[in-house]
Amino acid sequence: MHGFDSRTPRLQGARLGNTQVLTLVVIVLVAVVGVLLFVNPAPKSALDRLKDEQASSANQQPAEPKANETAPDSVSTPEPTPQAQPREPRPQEVPLRLEPAEVDYGYVLVDQTRRAEVLIHNDSDYPVTVEAIHTACPCTDAEVVPRTVAPRGTSVLTLTYTAQSFPHVAPLRSVRLQTREYPRQVTSLLIKATVGREIRLNSDRDPLITELSGELLVESFDGEPFEVLLVDGREPEFVDFDPASDTPRSSYLVRYDFTQRPDSGIPRYLHVATNRKSDPLAEIPTRFSDNFREQLMAQPLSWLAENRMVHVTFDDDTDTITRRVKLKRTRTEAGELPVVEADIRPATGKSVIGTATDRDPTGPAAATVEVQSVEPDPRKSGDFFVDVEFTRNPDSEPGLYHGILTFIRPDGSYTELDVVTYLTDGS
């Protein structure tokens, strides 16, 4: 009889339990590793990702069109984003172009104002700024809006022209634009105008009188009839017209003769008086060796009247007339003092001026003259305005009178001004 060991069954049971536990632990670990690999697989290399992308692209097939749907003929592709074009290099010359290149105002009456607009085109890819505008005379005002002309853009140059007292001439003026980017270059605009009065003299002939005697064409610019009253202070002598029987015309041919003047002198201008109330006097320059030399010798050193001629017309209802004269700086003398109100006056204080052209020059004068005020020109340093008062001489008879008004300063500089006084007879 074998002996019985009661510990053997318990030992075997213990060993069997340990094996089961170990197996269970292994199974759990394998399961955990599998879960982790599924949730967070190992990262692929760049080459692997590229291969996967290529395989994916190759396997993609275009979708089949659905029923009642037509497949497109072609596959639309997005348009490329426009790229900025490179700018042209900045030009060496001013890239501004004016349209029109010149302005012609035609026939303009004295003191009449005309306006014009000129387009300024910028033909470059860069902005250009108009820094300064230069005009040839105060008769023209200019403005550019906007001052900076945009690339490939346009600005507007507005011109305001006021005709000055230069009868029957064709001045050529220029307006020059100076830019910030091209300070040593200018863009120029030519301005043309024929300046005249309502009554024109020799409009289709020589604008100067160079012969001692001859014929003169007198006409109205608007074609309206008028009457010629005096030619160089005397009764007119007409060609092919009889004022006693013929009706007034819009143009006349008259004769003049300087050899018949009482003082045998030749005036700087020949004047024609008419019944045109708005412009009773018309003049035309004369050019002879004597009076031309006289004009040259009479030029002042430092001051010059902008308009050398002043017209003063008195009718029965007018005894006093004021005229404004502009004196322009020509040059500066060493030690010369600025002009103030007390510095300029007629040569004799209150001057007596004007002698009749058809009578003895020692007869009574047409008027007295007195300086009322002197003011500096706010637009140009050195220039100034003189207000002059003319008072009719009650002892003077109707007619045309010529005279020279001399402005003088304490330093001896002076300016001469032609004054033509017309005393009407009230008719």
Order of alpha helices (4+ residues) and beta strands (2+ residues): alpha-alpha-beta-beta-beta-beta-beta-beta-beta-beta-beta-beta-beta-beta-beta-beta-beta-beta-alpha-beta-beta-beta-beta-beta-beta-beta-beta-beta-beta
